[in-house]
């Protein structure tokens, strides 16, 4: 699977990329929302891990801008923001999942992101079978 990591914190971005590469996935880092949009169009990821608080373009701006594109992959927000209103806004803006940065670390993060992706993919397949 191809995974784009849109995260302004270089240490976290490197950790996320290393974790998912170790699990057999191809990763591409992006340093902010603008960089993430450009790389989304070139890299065509299956999954995007997205931070919300970034310079240049926030995660919310990224989600709004991506909606105008034809390509819209699975997106899971991984954020330090823990208020329900932040989760609701991210999901209403097009994110498919929301995880707190402090809730999942290491292999647990990989497992949870992949679980959310698999759940979403199954819904897509089921919806396609109904049509």
N, CA, C and O of each residue as an XYZ file, in Angstrom:
524
protein
N       0.848     -1.174      0.000
C       0.000      0.000      0.000
C       0.894      1.237      0.000
O       1.967      1.242      0.603
N       0.438      2.284     -0.684
C       1.151      3.553     -0.734
C       0.531      4.503      0.289
O      -0.675      4.749      0.282
N       1.396      5.035      1.178
C       0.930      5.889      2.267
C       1.676      7.218      2.244
O       2.907      7.256      2.231
N       0.912      8.305      2.239
C       1.473      9.658      2.309
C       1.365     10.147      3.745
O       0.290     10.097      4.342
N       2.487     10.624      4.306
C       2.535     11.148      5.672
C       2.613     12.670      5.619
O       3.672     13.227      5.329
N       1.504     13.340      5.894
C       1.480     14.806      5.877
C       1.597     15.269      7.333
O       0.618     15.290      8.079
N       2.811     15.636      7.709
C       3.143     15.949      9.107
C       4.298     16.938      9.111
O       5.322     16.695      8.474
N       4.145     18.059      9.824
C       5.204     19.061      9.856
C       6.320     18.731     10.839
O       7.422     19.265     10.705
N       6.076     17.883     11.807
C       7.101     17.500     12.770
C       7.991     16.431     12.122
O       7.557     15.304     11.880
N       9.238     16.810     11.850
C      10.153     15.915     11.122
C      10.373     14.595     11.857
O      10.427     13.538     11.228
N      10.502     14.647     13.186
C      10.730     13.412     13.949
C       9.542     12.463     13.822
O       9.721     11.271     13.570
N       8.338     12.987     13.997
C       7.148     12.142     13.874
C       6.986     11.615     12.446
O       6.653     10.449     12.234
N       7.225     12.486     11.486
C       7.120     12.085     10.081
C       8.065     10.919      9.795
O       7.680      9.947      9.145
N       9.302     11.020     10.280
C      10.287      9.952     10.077
C       9.873      8.669     10.799
O      10.025      7.571     10.262
N       9.356      8.812     12.008
C       8.906      7.635     12.766
C       7.761      6.953     12.035
O       7.773      5.733     11.871
N       6.763      7.730     11.590
C       5.623      7.150     10.867
C       6.088      6.435      9.602
O       5.654      5.317      9.323
N       6.967      7.073      8.843
C       7.456      6.456      7.608
C       8.200      5.155      7.911
O       8.005      4.151      7.226
N       9.046      5.175      8.932
C       9.801      3.975      9.306
C       8.865      2.856      9.747
O       9.051      1.706      9.350
N       7.868      3.175     10.556
C       6.928      2.154     11.037
C       6.187      1.489      9.882
O       6.063      0.265      9.841
N       5.704      2.285      8.959
C       4.925      1.723      7.859
C       5.804      1.040      6.817
O       5.376      0.070      6.191
N       7.026      1.530      6.624
C       7.971      0.837      5.735
C       8.305     -0.531      6.322
O       8.372     -1.521      5.594
N       8.515     -0.587      7.633
C       8.817     -1.865      8.300
C       7.673     -2.857      8.167
O       7.881     -4.070      8.205
N       6.451     -2.326      8.010
C       5.277     -3.186      7.842
C       5.042     -3.525      6.363
O       4.040     -4.151      6.019
N       5.975     -3.105      5.488
C       5.901     -3.478      4.086
C       5.196     -2.501      3.164
O       4.831     -2.856      2.044
N       5.003     -1.279      3.623
C       4.285     -0.286      2.820
C       5.252      0.738      2.230
O       6.309      1.007      2.799
N       4.880      1.302      1.092
C       5.643      2.368      0.464
C       5.162      3.687      1.061
O       3.957      3.933      1.127
N       6.085      4.532      1.494
C       5.696      5.791      2.126
C       6.303      6.979      1.401
O       7.328      6.872      0.728
N       5.639      8.108      1.560
C       6.113      9.379      0.999
C       5.846     10.452      2.045
O       4.703     10.605      2.476
N       6.867     11.204      2.468
C       6.640     12.274      3.441
C       6.214     13.576      2.773
O       6.583     13.849      1.631
N       5.434     14.376      3.495
C       5.068     15.730      3.078
C       5.127     16.617      4.319
O       4.684     16.219      5.396
N       5.680     17.825      4.161
C       5.953     18.670      5.330
C       4.804     19.585      5.732
O       4.827     20.155      6.823
N       3.791     19.737      4.862
C       2.624     20.557      5.194
C       1.522     20.260      4.180
O       1.688     19.413      3.303
N       0.408     20.954      4.304
C      -0.724     20.692      3.429
C      -0.448     20.977      1.963
O      -0.901     20.231      1.094
N       0.288     22.044      1.674
C       0.603     22.368      0.280
C       1.467     21.278     -0.332
O       1.189     20.795     -1.429
N       2.510     20.895      0.379
C       3.387     19.812     -0.072
C       2.576     18.515     -0.202
O       2.768     17.742     -1.140
N       1.681     18.296      0.742
C       0.840     17.100      0.715
C      -0.062     17.043     -0.509
O      -0.226     15.976     -1.102
N      -0.653     18.175     -0.901
C      -1.506     18.205     -2.091
C      -0.711     17.866     -3.349
O      -1.156     17.078     -4.183
N       0.469     18.471     -3.475
C       1.310     18.195     -4.644
C       1.689     16.719     -4.694
O       1.622     16.089     -5.749
N       2.082     16.180     -3.561
C       2.520     14.783     -3.533
C       1.351     13.817     -3.689
O       1.528     12.709     -4.196
N       0.165     14.222     -3.259
C      -1.011     13.369     -3.454
C      -1.255     13.159     -4.944
O      -1.541     12.042     -5.374
N      -1.146     14.211     -5.724
C      -1.418     14.105     -7.154
C      -0.347     13.293     -7.881
O      -0.647     12.588     -8.844
N       0.908     13.393     -7.418
C       2.008     12.662     -8.058
C       2.110     11.214     -7.563
O       2.284     10.292     -8.360
N       2.004     11.025     -6.269
C       2.227      9.726     -5.615
C       0.994      8.826     -5.673
O       1.125      7.602     -5.677
N      -0.194      9.416     -5.717
C      -1.468      8.669     -5.732
C      -1.523      7.637     -4.595
O      -1.606      6.435     -4.846
N      -1.476      8.119     -3.342
C      -1.474      7.184     -2.213
C      -2.828      6.493     -2.037
O      -3.872      7.011     -2.435
N      -2.774      5.324     -1.435
C      -3.993      4.621     -1.047
C      -4.532      5.208      0.250
O      -5.738      5.209      0.496
N      -3.615      5.708      1.077
C      -3.947      6.188      2.409
C      -3.111      7.428      2.704
O      -1.937      7.503      2.339
N      -3.729      8.394      3.365
C      -3.015      9.593      3.804
C      -3.164      9.711      5.316
O      -4.276      9.682      5.843
N      -2.036      9.843      6.008
C      -2.050     10.190      7.428
C      -1.814     11.695      7.487
O      -0.832     12.200      6.942
N      -2.724     12.406      8.154
C      -2.753     13.864      8.086
C      -2.756     14.504      9.460
O      -3.597     14.194     10.304
N      -1.809     15.398      9.672
C      -1.814     16.244     10.869
C      -2.745     17.429     10.589
O      -2.969     17.779      9.430
N      -3.281     18.038     11.628
C      -4.160     19.197     11.432
C      -3.431     20.522     11.586
O      -3.676     21.459     10.826
N      -2.537     20.605     12.565
C      -1.861     21.864     12.862
C      -0.515     21.919     12.157
O       0.469     21.349     12.628
N      -0.481     22.618     11.012
C       0.748     22.729     10.223
C       0.855     24.132      9.651
O      -0.157     24.804      9.452
N       2.086     24.578      9.385
C       2.258     25.883      8.730
C       1.900     25.801      7.244
O       1.741     24.709      6.700
N       1.778     26.934      6.604
C       1.492     27.049      5.171
C       0.053     26.668      4.839
O      -0.689     27.485      4.294
N      -0.349     25.450      5.157
C      -1.722     25.002      4.943
C      -2.033     23.937      5.998
O      -1.335     22.928      6.099
N      -3.070     24.170      6.765
C      -3.448     23.228      7.826
C      -4.044     21.956      7.227
O      -4.295     21.875      6.025
N      -4.261     20.980      8.078
C      -4.937     19.762      7.650
C      -6.349     20.045      7.165
O      -6.826     19.405      6.228
N      -7.015     20.998      7.794
C      -8.365     21.365      7.355
C      -8.317     21.962      5.938
O      -9.152     21.637      5.094
N      -7.346     22.824      5.692
C      -7.177     23.401      4.360
C      -6.858     22.335      3.328
O      -7.331     22.387      2.193
N      -6.048     21.367      3.737
C      -5.712     20.243      2.855
C      -6.979     19.482      2.465
O      -7.197     19.186      1.290
N      -7.812     19.168      3.461
C      -9.042     18.420      3.192
C      -9.961     19.198      2.250
O     -10.528     18.623      1.321
N     -10.108     20.496      2.485
C     -10.963     21.315      1.620
C     -10.420     21.355      0.197
O     -11.184     21.223     -0.759
N      -9.123     21.533      0.046
C      -8.512     21.605     -1.279
C      -8.578     20.268     -1.999
O      -8.781     20.223     -3.213
N      -8.411     19.197     -1.272
C      -8.418     17.870     -1.893
C      -9.802     17.528     -2.429
O      -9.920     16.795     -3.411
N     -10.850     18.048     -1.796
C     -12.217     17.781     -2.259
C     -12.464     18.278     -3.675
O     -13.368     17.785     -4.350
N     -11.685     19.235     -4.131
C     -11.874     19.750     -5.484
C     -11.171     18.874     -6.532
O     -11.315     19.108     -7.732
N     -10.427     17.890     -6.088
C      -9.707     16.997     -6.991
C     -10.532     15.738     -7.265
O     -11.438     15.397     -6.505
N     -10.207     15.063     -8.349
C     -10.889     13.806     -8.684
C     -10.411     12.660     -7.803
O     -11.158     11.716     -7.549
N      -9.186     12.738     -7.345
C      -8.572     11.665     -6.559
C      -8.741     11.967     -5.069
O      -8.250     12.986     -4.582
N      -9.426     11.097     -4.354
C      -9.648     11.312     -2.924
C      -9.481      9.975     -2.187
O     -10.439      9.210     -2.070
N      -8.271      9.692     -1.691
C      -8.005      8.415     -1.009
C      -8.522      8.407      0.433
O      -9.094      9.388      0.907
N      -8.309      7.294      1.108
C      -8.643      7.168      2.528
C      -7.736      8.108      3.313
O      -6.527      8.147      3.084
N      -8.322      8.863      4.236
C      -7.540      9.816      5.044
C      -7.835      9.594      6.515
O      -8.988      9.606      6.945
N      -6.770      9.392      7.278
C      -6.906      9.317      8.729
C      -6.110     10.481      9.330
O      -4.919     10.643      9.062
N      -6.785     11.270     10.134
C      -6.136     12.370     10.840
C      -5.464     11.798     12.084
O      -6.064     11.028     12.835
N      -4.213     12.188     12.284
C      -3.484     11.842     13.500
C      -3.060     13.180     14.093
O      -2.161     13.844     13.578
N      -3.723     13.570     15.192
C      -3.564     14.930     15.708
C      -3.422     14.943     17.217
O      -3.852     14.024     17.914
N      -2.808     16.012     17.701
C      -2.734     16.227     19.148
C      -4.005     16.865     19.673
O      -4.228     16.896     20.884
N      -4.849     17.381     18.772
C      -6.121     17.979     19.185
C      -7.073     16.875     19.627
O      -7.302     15.916     18.890
N      -7.622     17.006     20.821
C      -8.438     15.912     21.352
C      -9.897     16.297     21.615
O     -10.693     15.462     22.045
N     -10.244     17.550     21.359
C     -11.628     17.975     21.584
C     -12.554     17.308     20.572
O     -12.189     17.130     19.410
N     -13.731     16.947     21.011
C     -14.707     16.318     20.120
C     -15.023     17.216     18.927
O     -15.267     16.727     17.825
N     -15.018     18.534     19.150
C     -15.310     19.462     18.050
C     -14.249     19.366     16.943
O     -14.573     19.494     15.762
N     -12.981     19.141     17.324
C     -11.922     18.978     16.322
C     -12.128     17.691     15.533
O     -11.969     17.669     14.312
N     -12.480     16.630     16.233
C     -12.750     15.346     15.559
C     -13.927     15.488     14.609
O     -13.870     15.043     13.463
N     -14.999     16.113     15.094
C     -16.192     16.287     14.267
C     -15.895     17.126     13.030
O     -16.365     16.811     11.937
N     -15.110     18.199     13.199
C     -14.792     19.069     12.068
C     -13.935     18.324     11.038
O     -14.157     18.456      9.835
N     -12.967     17.549     11.505
C     -12.112     16.794     10.579
C     -12.933     15.769      9.797
O     -12.768     15.634      8.584
N     -13.807     15.059     10.480
C     -14.631     14.056      9.806
C     -15.627     14.717      8.855
O     -15.879     14.202      7.766
N     -16.191     15.848      9.257
C     -17.119     16.572      8.392
C     -16.401     17.155      7.174
O     -17.022     17.385      6.136
N     -15.105     17.391      7.301
C     -14.320     17.954      6.201
C     -13.820     16.886      5.233
O     -13.219     17.208      4.209
N     -14.066     15.618      5.552
C     -13.704     14.559      4.616
C     -12.756     13.504      5.131
O     -12.488     12.531      4.425
N     -12.236     13.660      6.339
C     -11.388     12.599      6.888
C     -12.251     11.364      7.160
O     -13.430     11.479      7.495
N     -11.657     10.205      7.013
C     -12.383      8.954      7.232
C     -12.172      8.395      8.636
O     -12.945      7.557      9.099
N     -11.129      8.859      9.305
C     -10.834      8.408     10.662
C     -10.057      9.472     11.409
O      -9.505     10.392     10.806
N     -10.017      9.342     12.736
C      -9.354     10.345     13.572
C      -8.696      9.633     14.746
O      -9.362      8.919     15.496
N      -7.393      9.826     14.905
C      -6.649      9.239     16.018
C      -5.887     10.329     16.755
O      -5.357     11.254     16.140
N      -5.836     10.213     18.074
C      -5.021     11.115     18.871
C      -3.573     10.669     18.833
O      -3.296      9.473     18.921
N      -2.647     11.602     18.703
C      -1.230     11.253     18.625
C      -0.755     10.493     19.859
O       0.124      9.637     19.764
N      -1.325     10.798     20.991
C      -0.875     10.134     22.214
C      -1.638      8.834     22.488
O      -1.295      8.107     23.420
N      -2.658      8.536     21.696
C      -3.463      7.333     21.932
C      -2.836      6.060     21.380
O      -3.034      4.979     21.934
N      -2.085      6.182     20.297
C      -1.485      5.020     19.651
C      -0.039      5.334     19.293
O       0.250      6.372     18.698
N       0.872      4.429     19.662
C       2.275      4.603     19.309
C       2.814      3.292     18.747
O       2.249      2.225     18.984
N       3.887      3.383     18.015
C       4.562      2.202     17.498
C       3.652      1.306     16.672
O       2.842      1.774     15.871
N       3.804      0.030     16.884
C       3.036     -0.952     16.118
C       1.537     -0.812     16.344
O       0.745     -1.141     15.461
N       1.139     -0.327     17.518
C      -0.284     -0.092     17.775
C      -0.859      0.946     16.811
O      -2.001      0.820     16.371
N      -0.076      1.964     16.485
C      -0.511      2.976     15.528
C      -0.693      2.345     14.142
O      -1.708      2.561     13.480
N       0.295      1.569     13.718
C       0.210      0.888     12.421
C      -1.043      0.013     12.379
O      -1.816      0.066     11.423
N      -1.230     -0.783     13.412
C      -2.383     -1.694     13.454
C      -3.713     -0.944     13.401
O      -4.635     -1.367     12.704
N      -3.816      0.155     14.126
C      -5.078      0.907     14.160
C      -5.352      1.604     12.829
O      -6.485      1.598     12.348
N      -4.339      2.194     12.242
C      -4.523      2.852     10.945
C      -4.949      1.818      9.904
O      -5.873      2.062      9.129
N      -4.285      0.674      9.884
C      -4.636     -0.369      8.909
C      -6.016     -0.963      9.188
O      -6.724     -1.346      8.257
N      -6.399     -1.041     10.454
C      -7.738     -1.526     10.794
C      -8.806     -0.566     10.258
O      -9.801     -0.994      9.674
N      -8.588      0.726     10.464
C      -9.531      1.731      9.954
C      -9.610      1.680      8.435
O     -10.695      1.775      7.861
N      -8.463      1.531      7.787
C      -8.434      1.446      6.325
C      -9.199      0.211      5.833
O     -10.008      0.298      4.909
N      -8.932     -0.930      6.459
C      -9.616     -2.175      6.060
C     -11.126     -2.064      6.256
O     -11.905     -2.535      5.427
N     -11.526     -1.441      7.355
C     -12.951     -1.229      7.641
C     -13.591     -0.359      6.542
O     -14.675     -0.667      6.046
N     -12.908      0.717      6.179
C     -13.387      1.612      5.129
C     -13.451      0.895      3.786
O     -14.426      1.029      3.047
N     -12.403      0.132      3.476
C     -12.347     -0.589      2.207
C     -13.487     -1.595      2.105
O     -14.097     -1.738      1.045
N     -13.774     -2.285      3.192
C     -14.872     -3.257      3.202
C     -16.201     -2.550      2.926
O     -17.040     -3.069      2.190
N     -16.392     -1.367      3.516
C     -17.614     -0.597      3.266
C     -17.709     -0.200      1.793
O     -18.795     -0.213      1.212
N     -16.580      0.150      1.194
C     -16.559      0.531     -0.227
C     -16.951     -0.656     -1.096
O     -17.724     -0.516     -2.043
N     -16.417     -1.813     -0.768
C     -16.718     -3.032     -1.529
C     -18.184     -3.405     -1.355
O     -18.873     -3.735     -2.321
N     -18.652     -3.346     -0.107
C     -20.067     -3.675      0.169
C     -21.000     -2.714     -0.557
O     -22.017     -3.141     -1.103
N     -20.675     -1.436     -0.572
C     -21.501     -0.432     -1.246
C     -21.508     -0.683     -2.752
O     -22.536     -0.519     -3.409
N     -20.363     -1.081     -3.293
C     -20.267     -1.380     -4.715
C     -21.075     -2.610     -5.099
O     -21.635     -2.685     -6.193
N     -21.127     -3.572     -4.186
C     -21.888     -4.803     -4.444
C     -23.381     -4.532     -4.436
O     -24.141     -5.223     -5.114
N     -23.813     -3.525     -3.669
C     -25.238     -3.184     -3.590
C     -25.724     -2.426     -4.816
O     -26.915     -2.429     -5.126
N     -24.789     -1.770     -5.517
C     -25.182     -0.958     -6.692
C     -25.281     -1.781     -7.922
O     -25.598     -1.259     -8.991
